[in-house]
Amino acid sequence: MIDIHLIGGSQKSNSAQAYNLEKLNHFGKREGETIEYSSFETMYLKEIKKAKIISNSKEINLRELDKKFSRKDKKFSTKYVVYKNLRKKGYIVKTALKFGAEFRVYEKGKAHAKWIVFTDSEKNVNSWHDFAAKNRVANSTNKKLLLAIVDDEKDILYYEINWLKI
């Protein structure tokens, strides 16, 4: 089991198991002498009992962790449902903040992300302008757009958007 330490606004570990998990399953990112995790990776590793989360020298449980991450990101729960679902399906899921999206999704063994993912609740209404902007981001990064819409029961509908030249 990996000890992940919450330090400031980041989640880090320097255990041998952390390096092994990063190499084999693509959890976290090497940053110098440590592995740094996204909030989604941290939550998932805690949930599947691969990590113990340490904050101020004490272990915190899943509920506390969820509260902590949800305070920073109001859409955390919706995004996490999608992250967990994609991970369980065998995909490698990384954040996509620099693209203005939630996630980049890789198929195992592939060096380039297949999708750029935007998540939302089914209750939210998006405009065509928002849709076009998301589509432009995906197209300009040479990825397919994947919209993940989460309902009240935490079921997810995925919509893959492709460009068509006619």
Secondary structure, 3 states (H helix, E strand, C coil): CEEEEEECCEEEECCHHHHHHHHHHCCCEEECCEEEECHHHHHHHHHCCCEEEEECCEEECHHHHHHHHHHHCCCHHHHHHHHHHHHHCCCEEEECHHHCCCEEEECCCCCCCCEEEEEEECCCCCCHHHHHHHHHHHHHCCCEEEEEEECCCCCEEEEEECCCCC
